[in-house]
Amino acid sequence: MNPRLLTFSTTTALIGLSLCAFSVAAQTKWDLPAAYATSSFHSENLVQFASDVDKATAGKLKIAVHANASLFKANEIKRAVQGGQAQIGEILLANFENENPIYGADGVPFLASSYAEAKKLAAAQKPTLDKLLAAQGMKLLYTVAWPPQGIFINKEISSVAEMRGLKWRAYSPATAKIAELIGAQPVTIQAAELSQSLATGVINSYMSSGATGYDTKTYESIKYFYDTQAWLPKNAVIVNKKAFDALDPASQTGLLKAAAEAETRGWKVSQEKNDWYAKALAEKGMKIVKPSPKLLADLKQVGSIMLADWQKKAGPDGVELLANFNKK
């Protein structure tokens, strides 16, 4: 073979390999652990978000969504993102109230019990959340509320007194506190373990949204849902700051754009599906019950105790948050 031709062929091959290597290096892959079922509207929103990021960054940033606690358990996701084990993740803010009370603002019963109030609370909460996460090397991308929380229980109740002794699922400090105040027995159960815990009798009651009740097939074990509309906890998508800063400016812009769209879409879907979940649960044989005035008054008293307790723990940040929330 002609030596010059050999040299040209070798050079061409090396250039091709270099271009291929550059292409691989230019593409960034992130893992996004999430705690909820693949069928959850939150998880579906995450998948759409990942697809939008792919398009917005022209394929430079690809995000793999790992739903149903398949990569990390719910209470492990925040630490995984902080430590860089996952570049991005979805957490339930109220899970981390013991770390800082501000995380649990949307878990206080009856502080914000409608979508309009929940959006106001999210806006009031965001400045302090941004500071807290930044201090831990993370950045908040967006939040989406769950539908309003109600009581799943296997008997008719008309007052809190009738809830004493229940085996009560606690998924956050706030839900554990409710158990303490109503005389129930709290059992820590994450969403991915809920169906089995109900089926085996580990728990026989809990407070959550119609979305959780439907996604976990709670209707197979529980027959009553009391629509108390007590609070609307939020899921938050957070990103490791170093991973974010390592992106090129165009990819950062694309990611933030997709996040803003996911937030708008997520809140809209949450509100739209709230009534759908109630109908779907009823179709599965569950009774959707409006709480009695006595039960509602009892629960609001629990909420007042918890708000006072939260204010003490939250200090000046809590005062500022509530002042901003209460502004007209």
C-alpha positions in Angstrom: 0.0 0.0 0.0 1.2 3.5 -0.7 2.7 5.0 2.5 1.1 8.3 1.8 -2.3 6.7 1.4 -1.7 4.8 4.7 -0.9 8.0 6.5 -4.0 9.7 5.1 -6.2 6.8 6.1 -4.7 6.7 9.6 -5.2 10.5 10.0 -8.8 10.3 8.8 -9.5 7.5 11.2 -7.9 9.4 14.1 -10.0 12.5 13.3 -13.1 10.4 13.2 -12.3 8.9 16.6 -11.6 12.3 18.0 -14.9 13.7 16.7 -16.7 10.7 18.1 -15.0 11.2 21.5 -15.9 14.9 21.4 -19.5 14.1 20.7 -19.7 11.7 23.7 -17.9 14.2 25.9 -20.3 17.0 24.9 -23.3 15.0 26.0 -24.1 15.1 29.8 -26.2 12.4 31.4 -28.0 13.0 34.7 -29.9 10.6 37.0 -33.1 11.9 38.6 -34.4 9.7 41.5 -38.0 10.1 42.5 -40.1 8.4 45.2 -43.5 8.0 43.6 -45.1 5.5 41.2 -44.4 5.7 37.5 -48.2 6.3 37.1 -48.1 9.3 39.4 -48.8 12.7 37.7 -45.6 13.9 39.4 -43.6 11.2 37.7 -45.3 11.7 34.4 -44.4 15.4 34.7 -40.8 14.5 35.4 -40.6 12.3 32.2 -42.0 15.2 30.2 -39.6 17.6 31.9 -36.7 15.3 30.9 -37.9 15.2 27.3 -38.2 19.0 27.2 -34.7 19.3 28.6 -33.4 17.0 25.9 -35.0 19.1 23.2 -34.1 22.5 24.8 -30.4 21.5 25.0 -30.3 19.9 21.5 -29.5 16.6 23.2 -26.5 17.9 25.2 -28.3 17.1 28.5 -30.1 13.8 29.0 -32.0 13.1 32.2 -32.9 9.5 33.2 -35.9 9.4 35.6 -35.9 6.7 38.2 -39.4 6.6 39.7 -40.9 4.6 42.6 -37.8 4.9 44.8 -36.0 2.5 42.5 -32.6 4.4 42.8 -32.9 6.0 46.3 -35.6 5.9 49.0 -37.6 9.1 49.5 -35.6 10.2 52.5 -32.3 9.5 50.8 -32.8 11.6 47.6 -31.9 15.0 49.0 -28.6 13.8 50.5 -27.9 11.9 47.2 -28.2 15.2 45.2 -26.3 17.2 47.8 -23.4 14.6 47.7 -23.4 14.3 43.9 -24.5 10.7 43.8 -27.4 11.9 41.7 -27.2 15.2 39.9 -30.9 16.0 40.2 -33.8 14.7 42.2 -37.4 15.1 43.3 -38.2 15.4 47.0 -41.2 16.1 49.2 -40.3 19.3 51.1 -42.2 18.4 54.2 -40.0 15.3 54.7 -37.2 17.6 55.8 -38.9 19.8 58.4 -36.6 18.4 61.2 -33.6 19.7 59.2 -35.2 23.1 59.0 -38.8 24.2 59.8 -39.0 26.2 56.5 -39.1 22.9 54.6 -42.3 22.0 56.5 -44.3 25.2 56.0 -46.6 23.5 53.5 -47.2 20.6 55.9 -49.0 22.7 58.6 -52.7 21.7 58.5 -55.1 24.4 57.3 -52.4 27.1 56.8 -52.9 26.9 53.1 -55.8 24.6 52.1 -56.6 25.6 48.5 -54.6 25.8 45.3 -54.6 29.6 45.4 -53.4 29.7 49.0 -50.8 27.0 48.3 -49.4 29.1 45.4 -49.1 32.1 47.7 -47.3 29.9 50.3 -44.9 28.6 47.7 -44.0 32.2 46.7 -43.5 33.2 50.3 -41.4 30.0 51.0 -39.2 30.3 47.9 -36.6 33.0 49.0 -35.7 31.1 52.2 -35.7 27.8 50.4 -33.3 29.2 47.8 -30.9 30.3 50.6 -31.2 27.0 52.5 -30.5 24.9 49.4 -27.7 27.2 48.1 -25.9 26.8 51.5 -26.0 23.0 50.9 -24.7 23.2 47.4 -28.0 22.8 45.6 -30.5 24.8 43.6 -34.3 24.7 43.5 -35.6 24.2 39.9 -39.4 24.0 40.5 -42.2 22.9 42.9 -45.5 21.2 42.2 -48.3 20.8 44.8 -50.1 17.5 45.6 -53.9 17.7 45.7 -55.4 18.6 49.1 -54.9 16.0 51.9 -57.7 14.0 53.4 -58.1 11.0 55.7 -58.1 7.4 54.5 -59.7 5.2 57.1 -61.7 2.0 57.4 -64.6 3.3 59.6 -67.0 6.2 59.8 -65.8 9.0 62.1 -67.4 12.3 63.2 -64.7 13.6 65.6 -61.0 13.3 66.3 -61.8 11.3 69.5 -62.8 8.4 67.2 -59.4 8.4 65.7 -57.5 7.4 68.9 -55.5 4.2 68.6 -55.4 4.1 64.8 -52.2 2.6 63.2 -51.4 5.8 61.3 -49.0 6.2 58.4 -46.5 9.0 59.1 -44.5 10.1 56.0 -43.2 13.4 57.4 -42.6 15.1 60.8 -46.0 16.9 60.4 -48.0 13.7 59.9 -46.2 12.1 62.9 -47.1 15.1 65.0 -50.8 14.8 63.9 -50.7 11.2 65.1 -49.4 12.3 68.5 -52.1 15.0 68.9 -55.0 12.7 67.9 -53.7 9.8 70.0 -52.9 7.5 67.0 -49.9 5.2 66.7 -47.5 6.6 64.0 -45.7 4.2 61.7 -43.2 5.6 59.2 -44.1 4.4 55.7 -42.9 5.8 52.4 -45.2 5.9 49.3 -43.4 2.9 47.7 -44.2 0.7 50.7 -47.8 1.9 51.3 -49.8 -0.7 49.4 -48.1 -3.6 51.2 -48.3 -1.9 54.6 -52.1 -1.6 54.1 -52.5 -5.1 52.8 -50.6 -6.6 55.7 -52.3 -4.5 58.4 -49.1 -2.6 59.4 -51.3 0.6 59.2 -55.0 1.1 58.9 -55.2 4.9 58.3 -53.3 7.8 56.9 -53.6 11.4 55.6 -52.7 12.1 52.0 -54.2 13.1 48.6 -56.6 11.3 46.4 -53.6 10.9 44.0 -51.7 8.8 46.5 -54.8 6.8 47.3 -55.4 6.0 43.7 -51.8 5.4 42.7 -51.2 3.0 45.6 -54.6 1.2 45.2 -55.6 2.1 48.8 -59.2 1.3 47.8 -58.3 -2.4 48.0 -57.8 -2.0 51.8 -59.5 1.2 52.9 -63.2 2.1 52.2 -63.5 5.8 53.4 -61.8 9.0 52.3 -62.7 12.1 54.3 -62.1 15.0 52.1 -60.7 17.4 54.7 -58.6 19.5 52.2 -56.2 20.1 55.1 -53.0 21.1 53.3 -51.2 20.8 49.9 -47.6 19.6 50.3 -45.2 20.2 47.5 -42.7 18.1 45.6 -39.5 20.0 44.7 -37.1 19.2 41.9 -33.5 20.2 43.1 -30.2 20.1 41.3 -26.6 19.8 42.5 -25.1 23.3 42.1 -21.7 22.0 40.8 -23.5 19.8 38.2 -25.6 22.8 37.1 -22.6 25.1 37.0 -20.7 22.6 34.8 -23.3 23.0 32.0 -22.7 25.4 29.2 -24.8 28.6 29.4 -27.2 27.5 26.6 -27.9 24.2 28.4 -28.5 26.0 31.7 -31.0 28.3 30.0 -32.7 25.3 28.4 -32.9 23.5 31.7 -34.4 26.5 33.5 -36.9 27.0 30.7 -38.0 23.3 30.9 -38.3 23.6 34.7 -40.5 26.7 34.5 -42.8 24.9 32.0 -42.9 21.8 34.3 -43.9 23.9 37.2 -46.8 25.6 35.3 -47.9 22.2 33.8 -47.6 20.4 37.1 -49.8 22.8 39.1 -52.4 22.8 36.4 -52.5 19.0 36.2 -52.6 18.6 40.0 -55.7 20.9 40.1 -57.4 19.3 37.1 -56.9 15.7 38.4 -58.1 16.5 42.0 -61.7 15.9 41.1 -60.8 13.0 38.8 -59.1 11.2 41.6 -62.2 11.5 43.8 -64.4 10.1 41.0 -61.9 7.3 40.3 -61.7 6.3 44.0 -65.5 6.3 44.2 -65.7 4.0 41.1 -63.4 1.6 42.9 -65.8 1.4 45.8 -64.5 4.0 48.1 -66.9 6.4 49.9 -65.8 10.0 49.5 -67.1 11.7 52.6 -67.5 15.4 53.5 -66.2 15.7 57.1 -68.7 16.7 59.8 -68.4 20.2 61.3 -67.2 18.6 64.5 -64.4 16.6 62.8 -63.3 19.7 60.8 -63.3 21.9 63.9 -61.2 19.3 65.8 -58.7 19.0 62.9 -58.4 22.8 62.7 -57.6 22.9 66.4 -54.8 20.4 65.7 -53.7 22.7 62.9 -53.6 25.7 65.2 -51.4 23.8 67.7 -49.1 22.8 65.0 -48.8 26.3 63.5 -47.9 27.7 66.9 -45.3 25.0 67.3 -43.9 25.6 63.8 -43.7 29.4 64.4 -41.6 28.8 67.5 -39.2 26.5 65.7 -39.0 28.6 62.5 -38.0 31.8 64.3 -37.4 35.0 62.3 -37.5 33.2 59.0 -40.9 31.8 59.9 -42.1 35.3 60.9 -41.0 36.7 57.5 -42.5 33.8 55.6 -45.9 34.2 57.3 -45.9 37.9 56.9 -45.3 37.5 53.1 -47.9 34.8 52.9 -50.5 36.9 54.7 -50.0 40.0 52.4 -53.0 40.7 50.3 
